[in-house]
Structure formats: structure tokens, C-alpha cells
Amino acid sequence: MKHVKFIFITMIVLSISNILLGQTEKTPKETFIVTSRAGSFEAEEAISAVSDADMDMYRLRSLHRKLVFDNGVVIELFSAIEIKSLGFDINIENYSENLPEEYQEPIYSIAPNGNLMQFHKSLPTK
């Protein structure tokens, strides 16, 4: 019984820390654009989720990066070079030029709490 209580309390603490620590960085709205809208509500939800998340790790050095949502919205992150030209203080060397060849883009979704989620296709096992 003690073991079950410990696991339960640990899960609660981890959940709270994810809420408090997760998605604390902001992605300024000037650093991405909506290129396809399913509807105005869906687009606004996607804009809000991307704005509230730290999308820097998804940004590429000189290419736009498309985020395709399950509701039909498509958002493009501007490249690091474009962000730098907008006056943001970033080090362009911290960004990859492109994605690995075998990388499969996830489908993005909005969680009920408004956070951004990714869904990856599972690869067949050998």
C-alpha cells in the first residue's frame, strides 16, 4: 500500500511540475505565420498554443518549418535568420540547417488545457 501511495504522490508532483515548468517560454507571434486556416476558432487556438510554447527547438536556421495540425491549420515558423533580421537576439549557429533525412514530421494538436501536443507515427519494427 505504501508503494502505491508513493507512486500516486510522485505522479501528482510530476504533473504539477510539468504544468508549472512546461511551456513557460513564449514564441512571439511575429515569428510565425498561419498559412492555412480550417476556421477562425481553430486558427486562434493553434496561434495561442504555439505562442505559449517554446518553439525555438523546432526552428531551422534558414528554412521555414511547417506545423500541421489535426484540425487543418498549418503554421509556419520563420527561420532563425529571419528572426534575427526582425531584431531578436539569437545565435543563428544554435539552429540546425535542416532535419535529419529519416525524420517524420508529427501532427500537432491542442490539448483540452490549450497546450500544444505532438503525435508521431510509429515506424514499423524490423
Backbone bond lengths (Angstrom), bond angles and torsions (degrees), N, CA, C in turn:
res aa  C-N    CA-C-N  psi(-1)  N-CA   C-N-CA  omega(-1)  CA-C   N-CA-C  phi
1 M - - - 1.460 - - 1.534 110.84 -
2 K 1.350 116.27 -39.75 1.463 119.47 178.74 1.529 110.39 -61.11
3 H 1.329 115.44 -37.99 1.455 121.09 -179.07 1.535 110.66 -63.29
4 V 1.317 117.04 -41.45 1.470 121.86 179.37 1.523 110.13 -66.09
5 K 1.316 117.67 -42.56 1.472 121.30 178.28 1.523 110.80 -62.37
6 F 1.344 115.87 -42.50 1.461 120.27 179.60 1.530 110.65 -61.30
7 I 1.322 116.39 -46.14 1.475 120.47 179.11 1.520 110.37 -62.20
8 F 1.318 116.90 -43.43 1.464 121.11 -179.50 1.530 110.87 -62.48
9 I 1.323 117.35 -46.59 1.475 121.36 -179.67 1.527 109.90 -65.31
10 T 1.336 117.64 -40.28 1.459 121.20 178.18 1.529 110.72 -61.46
11 M 1.320 117.10 -42.14 1.464 120.41 178.87 1.523 111.13 -63.61
12 I 1.306 117.69 -40.56 1.475 121.08 178.93 1.525 109.99 -64.09
13 V 1.342 116.79 -46.36 1.470 120.33 -179.68 1.525 110.37 -61.58
14 L 1.335 118.03 -44.03 1.465 120.95 178.57 1.519 111.59 -63.61
15 S 1.316 116.92 -39.41 1.470 120.00 178.64 1.512 111.14 -64.06
16 I 1.320 116.66 -44.64 1.468 120.68 179.86 1.527 109.96 -64.64
17 S 1.339 117.29 -42.66 1.466 118.99 -179.91 1.522 111.38 -65.96
18 N 1.331 117.56 -35.35 1.471 119.58 175.82 1.517 110.80 -63.98
19 I 1.313 116.85 -39.76 1.461 120.33 179.15 1.522 110.48 -66.67
20 L 1.346 116.43 -44.93 1.456 120.07 -177.14 1.521 112.77 -74.27
21 L 1.327 117.60 -37.38 1.454 120.62 -175.79 1.521 113.32 -96.35
22 G 1.303 117.69 -27.42 1.457 121.34 -177.31 1.513 112.09 -74.20
23 Q 1.302 115.49 146.00 1.458 123.62 175.97 1.525 112.86 52.22
24 T 1.329 116.30 44.36 1.452 119.63 178.33 1.526 111.68 -89.25
25 E 1.322 117.51 -26.08 1.455 120.58 177.31 1.522 108.37 -75.26
26 K 1.289 115.65 153.30 1.466 120.75 179.19 1.523 110.31 -113.03
27 T 1.294 115.67 147.11 1.459 122.01 173.22 1.523 106.72 -108.29
28 P 1.333 117.52 108.98 1.468 119.59 -177.91 1.530 111.92 -57.80
29 K 1.322 115.43 141.54 1.470 120.79 -178.23 1.522 112.70 -63.22
30 E 1.336 117.87 -19.60 1.466 120.65 177.79 1.520 112.10 -74.94
31 T 1.349 117.87 -6.25 1.462 120.59 -174.45 1.526 113.43 -103.26
32 F 1.331 116.80 8.78 1.465 120.61 175.81 1.519 109.60 -153.90
33 I 1.328 116.02 166.22 1.461 121.31 -179.29 1.529 108.88 -140.90
34 V 1.331 115.72 145.65 1.463 121.29 174.46 1.524 106.86 -85.54
35 T 1.336 116.86 121.01 1.467 120.01 -178.59 1.524 112.47 -104.88
36 S 1.331 117.08 -12.35 1.463 120.92 176.95 1.519 108.15 -149.99
37 R 1.323 115.94 128.62 1.459 121.21 -178.77 1.517 110.00 -115.41
38 A 1.328 115.87 130.74 1.462 119.83 173.92 1.529 108.23 -80.11
39 G 1.294 115.81 -41.45 1.459 124.26 179.26 1.510 106.97 -167.46
40 S 1.312 117.47 164.73 1.459 119.09 -175.56 1.524 111.82 -66.32
41 F 1.344 118.12 -37.09 1.464 120.18 179.55 1.526 110.73 -66.23
42 E 1.342 116.57 -45.49 1.463 120.65 -179.98 1.521 111.00 -62.55
43 A 1.324 117.05 -41.21 1.460 120.56 179.64 1.523 110.60 -65.18
44 E 1.323 117.48 -42.85 1.465 120.43 179.36 1.520 111.76 -63.47
45 E 1.333 117.12 -38.86 1.466 120.97 176.53 1.528 110.30 -61.59
46 A 1.324 116.90 -45.13 1.467 121.68 -179.06 1.531 110.50 -65.61
47 I 1.323 117.07 -43.00 1.465 121.17 178.47 1.517 110.19 -60.26
48 S 1.315 117.00 -44.62 1.461 121.51 179.88 1.525 111.34 -63.77
49 A 1.331 117.28 -43.84 1.470 120.92 -179.31 1.524 111.25 -64.50
50 V 1.335 117.32 -43.06 1.464 120.73 179.47 1.527 109.97 -68.21
51 S 1.320 117.83 -40.07 1.467 121.47 179.00 1.520 111.84 -62.52
52 D 1.322 116.58 -34.64 1.463 121.17 -177.26 1.527 113.38 -85.02
53 A 1.327 117.75 -6.71 1.463 121.87 -179.43 1.525 110.33 -106.25
54 D 1.319 116.43 156.18 1.462 121.07 174.79 1.519 107.50 -88.22
55 M 1.316 117.01 101.93 1.462 122.10 -175.31 1.527 112.70 -95.62
56 D 1.325 117.83 5.99 1.463 120.24 -177.44 1.523 112.68 -58.24
57 M 1.319 118.15 -37.30 1.467 119.43 -177.77 1.524 112.18 -69.63
58 Y 1.329 117.48 -13.13 1.461 121.56 179.03 1.527 112.37 -97.18
59 R 1.299 116.23 -8.91 1.455 121.80 -176.42 1.523 110.74 -79.29
60 L 1.321 117.25 144.91 1.463 122.41 177.29 1.521 110.33 -104.94
61 R 1.314 116.53 160.35 1.466 121.53 -175.20 1.528 112.40 -63.46
62 S 1.334 117.97 -52.68 1.464 118.50 -173.75 1.528 113.79 -126.96
63 L 1.313 117.46 6.23 1.464 121.56 -179.14 1.523 111.21 -121.85
64 H 1.337 115.25 149.78 1.460 119.59 170.90 1.519 108.70 -70.41
65 R 1.311 116.77 153.97 1.465 121.55 176.86 1.517 107.98 -124.43
66 K 1.345 116.75 121.92 1.463 121.74 -178.87 1.524 110.88 -85.41
67 L 1.326 114.49 133.46 1.457 122.00 172.76 1.523 106.15 -111.57
68 V 1.325 117.10 112.66 1.460 122.06 -177.58 1.530 107.87 -101.21
69 F 1.331 115.07 124.53 1.466 121.33 -177.87 1.525 110.60 -97.79
70 D 1.323 114.92 154.18 1.465 120.63 -179.66 1.527 112.69 -67.04
71 N 1.327 118.05 -15.10 1.465 121.28 179.93 1.535 112.72 -96.18
72 G 1.352 116.80 7.49 1.454 120.44 176.95 1.517 115.37 98.15
73 V 1.318 118.20 -9.95 1.463 121.52 178.90 1.530 108.78 -76.12
74 V 1.338 115.52 139.99 1.467 121.21 174.14 1.529 107.34 -125.34
75 I 1.330 115.20 127.19 1.462 122.09 177.73 1.514 107.73 -118.09
76 E 1.335 116.82 137.38 1.457 121.05 175.90 1.523 109.36 -110.94
77 L 1.332 114.84 124.93 1.461 120.50 173.19 1.521 107.93 -80.33
78 F 1.314 117.08 132.82 1.454 120.40 176.07 1.530 109.54 -68.35
79 S 1.304 116.73 155.54 1.462 121.16 178.67 1.530 110.21 -70.63
80 A 1.331 115.12 161.80 1.461 120.36 178.12 1.529 110.99 -61.38
81 I 1.324 116.63 -36.72 1.474 120.31 178.50 1.524 110.58 -62.37
82 E 1.343 116.42 -41.46 1.470 119.74 177.81 1.526 110.88 -66.24
83 I 1.321 116.55 -39.93 1.467 120.63 179.64 1.524 110.11 -62.73
84 K 1.323 115.95 -43.04 1.471 120.75 177.82 1.526 110.39 -60.54
85 S 1.345 116.82 -41.69 1.471 120.30 -179.70 1.526 112.23 -67.87
86 L 1.333 117.14 -20.77 1.466 120.80 176.02 1.527 112.38 -80.49
87 G 1.357 116.08 -4.63 1.459 120.12 176.66 1.519 114.39 102.16
88 F 1.325 118.26 4.63 1.457 120.43 177.93 1.525 109.30 -76.05
89 D 1.317 116.52 140.45 1.460 122.49 -177.98 1.527 109.07 -86.87
90 I 1.343 116.26 90.25 1.458 121.53 179.52 1.518 109.60 -132.01
91 N 1.320 115.74 157.80 1.455 121.63 175.55 1.525 107.13 -100.78
92 I 1.304 117.34 110.46 1.462 122.89 -176.26 1.529 111.48 -60.27
93 E 1.333 116.92 -28.82 1.467 121.09 -179.36 1.536 112.05 -65.58
94 N 1.316 118.24 -16.02 1.467 121.58 179.84 1.532 112.88 -79.09
95 Y 1.327 117.78 -3.47 1.459 121.68 -174.84 1.524 110.69 -111.35
96 S 1.324 115.61 142.34 1.468 121.15 177.47 1.519 110.10 -73.39
97 E 1.319 115.33 149.66 1.466 120.12 177.33 1.522 110.77 -71.90
98 N 1.324 116.94 -40.55 1.462 120.60 176.71 1.524 109.49 -155.48
99 L 1.310 115.56 176.60 1.455 121.38 -178.51 1.523 110.37 -85.01
100 P 1.335 117.15 155.41 1.467 118.83 175.14 1.530 110.33 -58.04
101 E 1.311 116.38 147.69 1.460 121.71 -175.74 1.531 112.62 -56.85
102 E 1.330 117.30 -37.61 1.462 121.27 -176.74 1.536 113.58 -84.94
103 Y 1.325 117.34 -1.46 1.460 121.05 -177.22 1.524 111.10 -67.88
104 Q 1.315 116.15 132.73 1.463 121.45 175.48 1.523 108.29 -110.14
105 E 1.319 115.45 123.94 1.468 120.34 -179.23 1.531 110.11 -63.32
106 P 1.326 116.69 137.59 1.460 119.39 175.88 1.525 110.92 -78.51
107 I 1.304 115.20 168.27 1.464 122.39 168.74 1.520 105.37 -98.94
108 Y 1.320 116.99 134.15 1.461 121.49 -178.70 1.520 109.97 -97.63
109 S 1.319 114.93 152.48 1.448 122.07 179.81 1.526 108.19 -146.42
110 I 1.311 115.62 164.84 1.461 121.09 178.01 1.527 107.80 -108.35
111 A 1.327 116.63 123.90 1.462 121.66 177.39 1.528 109.13 -71.14
112 P 1.322 117.74 160.46 1.474 120.20 178.38 1.530 113.53 -55.29
113 N 1.350 117.24 -27.97 1.469 119.94 179.05 1.529 112.40 -86.58
114 G 1.354 117.28 2.41 1.457 121.25 177.09 1.516 115.04 93.56
115 N 1.332 117.62 -3.96 1.466 120.83 179.04 1.524 111.04 -75.45
116 L 1.302 114.88 155.02 1.453 122.65 178.54 1.530 109.36 -81.17
117 M 1.330 116.52 134.44 1.463 121.74 177.39 1.518 108.93 -125.99
118 Q 1.348 115.92 152.68 1.457 122.11 176.74 1.521 108.73 -119.15
119 F 1.327 115.21 142.36 1.459 120.89 173.85 1.510 107.39 -122.94
120 H 1.325 115.79 125.66 1.457 121.67 179.74 1.508 109.84 -107.79
121 K 1.315 115.43 140.71 1.458 119.90 174.21 1.514 108.07 -71.96
122 S 1.304 116.32 140.89 1.466 117.65 177.08 1.524 108.47 -82.73
123 L 1.303 114.77 140.45 1.452 121.03 179.79 1.523 109.22 -86.59
124 P 1.322 117.10 145.48 1.476 118.17 178.27 1.523 110.77 -64.31
125 T 1.307 115.79 141.79 1.454 120.21 178.15 1.506 110.44 -85.60
126 K 1.309 115.71 151.42 1.472 120.04 -178.21 1.497 110.74 -90.02
